[in-house]
Amino acid sequence: MPPKPIYEELEERVHRLEKDLHDSRQIIKTILDAAPVRVFWKDTDLRYLGCNTLFAKDAGFDDPKDMIGKDDYQMAWKNQAEQYRADDQEVIQSGKPKLLIEEPQTGPNGSVKTILTSKAPLFNEEGELKGMLGAYTDITELKEREAEYAQLFALSIDMVCIADINTTAFLKVNPAFTDTLGFSEEELLNKSFLDFLHPDDFEKTRQVVETSLKLGKNVINFENRYRCKDGTYRWLSWVSHPIPEVGKTYAIARDITDYKDFEMKQASVQQELLKRNRFIEMILDYLPIGLGVNFIDTGEVTYLNRKFEEIYGWGKEEFPNIQGFFEKVFPDPVEREALQLRIMEDMASGDPKRMAWEDLKITTKAGAERIVFAKNIPIFDQNLMISTVQDVTEKRKLEAQVQQAQKMESIGRLAGGVAHDFNNMLSIISGFAEMALEDLDENAPIAANLQEIQKAAKRSADLTRQLLAFARRQTIAPKALNLNETIESMLKMLSRLIGEDIDLAWRPKDRLWKVMIDPSQVDQILANLCVNAKDAIERDGKITIETNNMFFGEEYCRDHEGFKSGEYVMIAVSDNGCGIKKENMDKLFEPFFTTKKIGQGTGLGLATVYGIVKQNNGFLNIYSEPGEGTCFKLYFPRYIKESMQHRERAEREPIAGGTETVLVVEDEEAFLRVSQMMLERLGYQVLAASGPKEAIQLAESFSGRIHLLMTDVVMPEMSGRDLAERLTESYPGMKCLFMSGYTANVIAHHGVLDEGINFINKPFSKHEVAIKVREALDQKTCAE
């Protein structure tokens, strides 16, 4: 039998145990105070047993010890005490956690913020209930940010909606949503989005929605059919993002009726709730941040919480020490050495601000690059380093997307405003120049000057059209086309454009599928790409244009960034020129970016191509090698609806005028005069009005028949469409011709003309207006 310990030995053991206990408490307190959440725990009488410093500050106390023994009626939030205690009682009585409660909280200064709280019962090792544990985060800023996104929500050209996670009811829809389906906002709100599904798509959609909402996972490129108010169905492609913390799901849909392909991404397996019931592990595993602990001197990793392993992909056993961590997470040795040196200098400074590192780029076990915010908290007397990490990748992506969306919308609005006013001025310049030329002898000295004015006006109009094409706001009239036929009709023009020194090769695909696109946009695409290819070729060279039918499956698209699954028609334009430098690849489609010398390019050519492809629901890819050449591949969705017929108008000889009466409405006086002059020279009787009100008065006082209303689309008093609707009520047989430099979705949706609309783009010539007026007057109506 060993000898009994003497009193001094027992006393020494007690001192060691007390020190270990004190050290453990100090570690726990440091960890709790390092966490960016408020943590507290109560006994079964709902009195506070402890909390971290952040929680005490919110309650109006400087020291967490001052909280012990107090209840919620003694806190800064006494107005919410009843509400808080009711939740506490429910947790204690049920023995089950209550998670993600959104509720208000009054602070010491009287201000009220919004918090997101989770509470769980506390049991000892014998399973006895000892109280409850809670933690919350401040989501006030998140709630305020929702208002900032409301403007983008309303301006989006895609269909956007917000729905309740539990009821699947629409909470909010944007104008594009109601425009596409035909329902009013009142007819959609508080209705389940499942009620509008095609019967054949209901079950698969219900399953995907259920999986998404339960797991809180995004749904990307899921396709189904939605019922419109007129009873027809539209194919939509969805991207959704549920946020369980606020009980809502956010979704964006794009109308893809012209092509369809079924694709579904299954959400990853739901994470299991941690089964550990030890006090510290419960707190740490409830934290929404990654947390790790290691010894300072040896670098040995002693603890990693679940979030830490989730962010990096490696477990604790794969991180034996800090050096191993750095080698895995930062594989580039040069980058790793520089980062370690920086961290050592920051740690040596003793400045807490220097021990936090924003936007660190890491590499996960799967090889993916992520962006994190990391912070170190040294406890030198314990030889411990506590490290926290947050994955901010999606946040940074969202910020970049919002910035890009804002930039593109701003450019679009600017383009529209400029086009409307600028095209009015160009119409006046080119119109009066044309009229003056008609009145002059062709050998008159001033004729050449007027012709130069006309050429400058045309170049300016082309520049405006390019800007509108980039912003996806140019007015188009899509037709079902065989691109082989369209391109073949352009080959002679393209050959003249690139010159005789460059060989133009044409390689069409037999039995090419049809696409839905405005023929003029095909002209714009090929002209811009061929000019760029020509400029990239120094001397003799070759430009190749080819077409093909393409199908991309889901698996292929997952492995090839930028590709979208489905059936497409490809146009490829390649050259053997100088190629594109790697540093310029990301800037190619930015408006006004050009590598050409001053005066040799506007920087709108590729921006125009990009806008046209996106406006037609396509995508594009670039392949380039410096010194070898470049290939642009454009993919447009296959057009299937052969039943829709579009009337093609061939090039015709100049059309004679007529004797009918035309009511011209234009708020720009000079343009009104030149339009009146053109029409009168074509033989028409013209009634000229400088605005909608004057037009209505002229129509009411005119005793004869008005055959055609020719009106500007955007005017101060009312739109051209509203004016047309009002006048046609009194003059049912009157035809309408709209004119504008930018339609602003009054007669076109996202730049696509409504069916049956007669439209002429500003600026226009006498010949063009002669054709359009005659077409409008000769158009048959149902009554005829």
C-alpha positions, 0 to 999 in steps of 0.5 A: 500500500502506497504511503498516504500523501502528506498535508503539503502534497495535498495542498500542492495538488489543490493549488494545481487544480485551482490553477488549472480551473482558473486557466480553463475559465480564462480560456473559456472567457477569452474564446467567448469574448473573441466570438463576434456573437453575444452568448449568455446562459441562465438557470431554470429560474431564468436568472443570468449565470454568465455571458460574454463581454459583448452581451453585457455591453448590450445589456448596459453593463461593463463587466459580465460579472455584474449580470449574474443573478439578474433577470431580463427586467433589470436589463436595458431591454426590459420592454422586451423582457416578457417576450424573451422569457416566454421563449426561455420557458418554452425551451426549458419546458420542452427540453428542445432548442428554439433557433433563429428567432428574429426579434427587437432589442432595446440598447442602453442608449434607447436605440432599438436593433434587430437580432437573430437569437438561438436558445438551447437547454443545458443538461449536466452529465447526468442528464439533469436540466440546469438551465438554458444557453443562448446566442444572438447576432445583430442583423440590423444592418442586413435589414437596412440593406434590404431597402438598398436592394429594393431599387435594383429589384424594381429595375431588373430586366429579369423576373425577380420575386420573394416568397415565404419559405414556409407557405411558398406564397409570393411576398413581392414580384417585380414589374418584369414578373407581371409583364411576362406572366400577364398577371397583376401584382395583386393577382400574384401576391399571397398566392403559392408559386406552386399554383402556377406550375404546369401539371407535368412539372409540379412534382419535380418542382415541389421536390426541388423547392422542398429540398432547397428551402429545407437545406437553405441551398441555392437552386441554379438553372432549374427549368419549368413551365409557368401558367400565364393569365391567358392560359398559355405556359412559359418556360422559365429558368430559375436561380433562387437563394433561400435565407432561412434566417429571415424565412424567405427565398429570393429568386430570379427567373428568365423566360426561356420559352424558345428553348428548353432543357431540363437541369437540376442541381441537387442540394448537398446533404444537410449537415447533422446537428452536433451530438456533443453535449459538453458545454464548451463544444456546444457553444463553439459549434453554435458559432457561425465562424470557424475557430481553431486553437494551437500552441504558439511555441510548437504550432500544434493544432489542438482544436478545430470547430466544425465551421473551420473544417467546413471552410477549408475542407480539411479535418484536424488530423490533416492539420498536425501543425500550423506549418502544415496548415499554411502549406495546404491552404497557401500552395504557392511557396512565394505567396506563403512565405510573404504571408507568414512574414507579414503575420509574424510582423503583425503579431510582433507589433502587439497591435490587435488591429494588425492581427486581423486580415481581410480578403485572404485568398485560400485554397480548399482541399477540393482545390477551390479558391475562397476568400476569408476574413481571419483574426488571431488572438494570442494568449501568451501566458497560456502559450495558446493562439486562438484563430477565427475565420469567416468565409466571405466569398459569396458576400464579395461575389454579391457585392461585385454583382451588385456593382456590375448590375448598377454599372450596367443599368446606369450605362443603359439609362444613360444610353437611352437618354442620350439616344433619345435627345441625340437622335432627335438632333441627328434627325434634324441635321440629316433631314434638313441636309437632305432637303437642302440637297434636293433643292440644290443643283448637284454641281453646286459648291455647297452640295459637297459640304451638305453631303459631308454633314449627312455622312457625319450624321450617319456615323453619329447615328451608328455610334448611338446604335452601338451604344444601345446595342451594348446596353441591350436597349436597341429596338429589334424585331426578331425573326426566325432565321437560317443563319447560313442564308443570312451570312451568305447574303453578307459575304460580298459586303464583308469582303469589301469591308476587310479588303482584298489582302485578307482571305475570307473563308466561309464554312457553313454547317448543313441543315443548320437549326434556326434561331430567333434574331433580328437580321440587322443584329447579325449584320452588326455582329459580323461587321464588328468581329470582321473589322476587329479581325482585320485590324489584328492581321498585320499583312496578308491573313485569313478570316474564317466564318463558320456555323454549327449546331451544338448541344451542351449537357449539364455535365459538360457545362459544369466543367466549362465555365460560362457555358449553358446547357441546351441546344444552340446555333454557333457562329465562329469568327476566327483569324490568324492575327496577333491575338489578345494579351491575357491582361486585356481578356477581362476588359474586352467587352467594356464600353470604350475599351480599345487597344487601338490608337486614338481615332482608330476605334471607339471601343464599342465594337465588342461591347455591341457584340456582347449586348446583342448576344445577351439580348438574345439569351445567348452566350459567347466564348473567346479563344486566343493565343498571342501571336497565333490568332483569335476565335470568337464563338457565339451561341444562340438558342435554337428556335423551335416554334416553326408555326410563328411566321414573320413577314420578310420585306425585300429591298425595294425601289424607292416608294412613291408617296401618296395623298393621304392625311398624316398627323405628325406629333413631335415635341422637338420643333425643328424635327417636326418641321423637317418631318412635315417637309419630307411628307409634303414632298412625298405628296401627303397632306400633313397636320403638324402638332408639337405635342399630344394635347395640340394633336388631340385638338387638331384631330377634333377640329379637322373635318376630313379623315386622318389616315395615319398618326405618325408620333414620337414615342417619348413626349412630356405630356403623354407617351406616343402609345397613349396618344395613339390609343386615345385617338384610335378610339375616335378614328378606328380606321386610323393607322399608327407609325411610331418614331423614336431614337429610344423606345423606353419599353413603351412599345417594346419590351427589353428592346423587342417590338410588340407584334403588329407595331409600325416603328421607324428609328430616328434619325431617318431619311426621306426614302426610309420614311416613304417606305415606312409610311406607305407600309403603315398605310397599306397595312390591313386591319381586321375591319378591312 
